[in-house]
Amino acid sequence: MTQRRRGWGKEGSKLRIQGQTIGLVSLLKKLIPFFCNKGNGHSDSTNFDADLRTRNGRVPLLFPPEVYRGFNKLVASADDLFVDIPNAVDVLAVFVARAIVDDILPPAFLKKQINLLPDDSKGVEVLKKAEKSYLAAPLHAEVVEKRWGGADNWTAEDVKGRINDLLKEYVMSGDKKEAFRCIKGLKVPFFHHEIVKRALIMAMERQKAQVKLLDLLKEAVKVGLINTTQVTKGFSRIIDSVEDLSLDIPEAHIVLQSFISKAASEGWLCASSLKSLSAGEKLLENSSANVFKDKAKSIVREYFLSGDTSEVVHCLDTEPSASSSQIRAIFVKYLITLAMDRKKREKEMACVLVCSLGFPKDVRNAFSMLIESADHTALDNPVVVEDLAMFLARAVVDEVLAPRDLEELGSSVEGNVIQTAKTLLETRLSGERILRCWGGRGIEIKSPGCTVSEVKEKIQVLLEEYVSGGDLKEACRCVKELGMSFFHHEVVKKSVVRIIEEKEKKERVWKLLKVCFESGLVAIYQMTKGFKRVGESLEDLSLDVPDAAEKFSYCVERAKVDGFLDKSFAIK
């Protein structure tokens, strides 16, 4: 189809091809089934969605309302297409997903069309498959782009490297046309936010190049090479990471604000759609932040070599700037971020250190910052959600965070991290699995971790020794040395069962429970879980102790009076 044979009708709603006038909606409805017959590997399918966006790199081939109506009719006719094309549902789902990724269709298209179509239609099946199989997947944009071999099968790292190269060459040469040619050659319109992000960071780092780089972004938006959605996303990613940037670029906050003001005034950025730079906590004094950053690097790296938690605690205690709650949160964030890029050994060491630091509020703030930036971090580390969820679950298992902290984080921060952490904590034997995910507590106690049966045996022995000897301090020391605070419910269970079975000196056992709770050695969550487990095993206990239920009820009421069971606790 040559330029001489193609022309525009009135208001851009008709396309003239070889002397015939065709409605754009009809054209779209005819073209996509044609590609469905070509198969997933056909190269024309890869470029078709991109070609919908531009004509000769200047104006759109199809206007958004026409594209919307075309896809609307296409999905509605999925039942007819399925008769002639058996894999029509799969292929159409990819086309719809790709159109959304490339900003040809709005994401709201899916839900709106699902509500309009019959529940049992193939159109609904197409839309649900596009949403669940493609758009809901991690790194979905890259997956969808490569579904038909797009972007020459480059990895995200390859594209990032090429973006860096083209920006550096542009700063050196100032050749805007060549830069545009390189951007277009990447064939990753869904990833243009990375260009915006890297251009802004480079402009912050190189003051002399600021005018050039901002002008490049402005012109790229003006000619339609980078759309406003990608620009907004690029700026949003910088805002989310501005605290980290300020450690390397002291004036990052001020400079970014000036970039936003300039872009908004020139009309290539909608500032109202961005987060407020002043929404978070106020940034620390730049000088103290920079000094602490260097010290934090050295502290964490030395710790990863030595494993000496007491030395880290001492360094933070003697560091004046570390008295700030925000500084401590940044330290924890830096520790976990660095550990996520390393092996299991360092991840386990980070968990042990977090457990030893003793400032849960700052740990929670650190996780809040980490979760907020998880989607952007995933572009560099695809498994960040799984790793971060494991760190969060481990903090709950180690009782650095309480289960209610998850609920509070979930109410203030969106994302999959919280839900994944909850799922990990709800599985059977979750405590042991989470503890051992990166090698258990071998780093802390210099020996391999014990199995569950071995720990149970140790608990049984310490109870027997305590009952016979009566040394309360020694019993508490043994409970602490188990090094498994998440498993203290087993101590509670065995103690209560021993009392129910009326073994000797049951008052002594009760005193141990009371002291463990009052000293903070056993948390109320572990107490409650221990009593619940006894309640669940009453049927078996009744075989040996017929009045076990009555004795257990007495224990529950007494525990409520002594304060280590909540008054709302009830026997099911």
SULRA-V566584 format. One record per run of one state. SS is the DSSP state (h for helix, s for strand, l for the rest). FROM is the first residue (numbers start at 0). TO is the last residue. If there is no record, write none. Layout:
# SULRA-V566584
ss->SS from->FROM to->TO
ss->SS from->FROM to->TO
This chain:
# SULRA-V566584
ss->l from->0 to->1
ss->h from->2 to->4
ss->s from->5 to->7
ss->l from->8 to->8
ss->h from->9 to->11
ss->l from->12 to->12
ss->s from->13 to->16
ss->l from->17 to->18
ss->s from->19 to->22
ss->h from->23 to->37
ss->l from->38 to->41
ss->h from->42 to->52
ss->l from->53 to->53
ss->s from->54 to->54
ss->l from->55 to->57
ss->s from->58 to->58
ss->l from->59 to->62
ss->h from->63 to->75
ss->l from->76 to->76
ss->h from->77 to->83
ss->l from->84 to->86
ss->h from->87 to->100
ss->l from->101 to->106
ss->h from->107 to->115
ss->l from->116 to->120
ss->h from->121 to->134
ss->l from->135 to->138
ss->h from->139 to->144
ss->l from->145 to->148
ss->h from->149 to->152
ss->l from->153 to->154
ss->h from->155 to->172
ss->l from->173 to->174
ss->h from->175 to->185
ss->l from->186 to->187
ss->h from->188 to->204
ss->l from->205 to->205
ss->h from->206 to->221
ss->l from->222 to->226
ss->h from->227 to->239
ss->l from->240 to->240
ss->h from->241 to->247
ss->l from->248 to->250
ss->h from->251 to->265
ss->l from->266 to->269
ss->h from->270 to->272
ss->l from->273 to->284
ss->h from->285 to->305
ss->l from->306 to->307
ss->h from->308 to->317
ss->l from->318 to->318
ss->h from->319 to->322
ss->l from->323 to->323
ss->h from->324 to->339
ss->l from->340 to->342
ss->h from->343 to->356
ss->l from->357 to->358
ss->h from->359 to->371
ss->l from->372 to->372
ss->h from->373 to->376
ss->l from->377 to->382
ss->h from->383 to->396
ss->l from->397 to->401
ss->h from->402 to->411
ss->l from->412 to->415
ss->h from->416 to->425
ss->l from->426 to->428
ss->h from->429 to->435
ss->l from->436 to->440
ss->h from->441 to->444
ss->l from->445 to->450
ss->h from->451 to->468
ss->l from->469 to->470
ss->h from->471 to->480
ss->l from->481 to->483
ss->h from->484 to->499
ss->l from->500 to->504
ss->h from->505 to->517
ss->l from->518 to->522
ss->h from->523 to->535
ss->l from->536 to->536
ss->h from->537 to->543
ss->l from->544 to->546
ss->h from->547 to->561
ss->l from->562 to->571
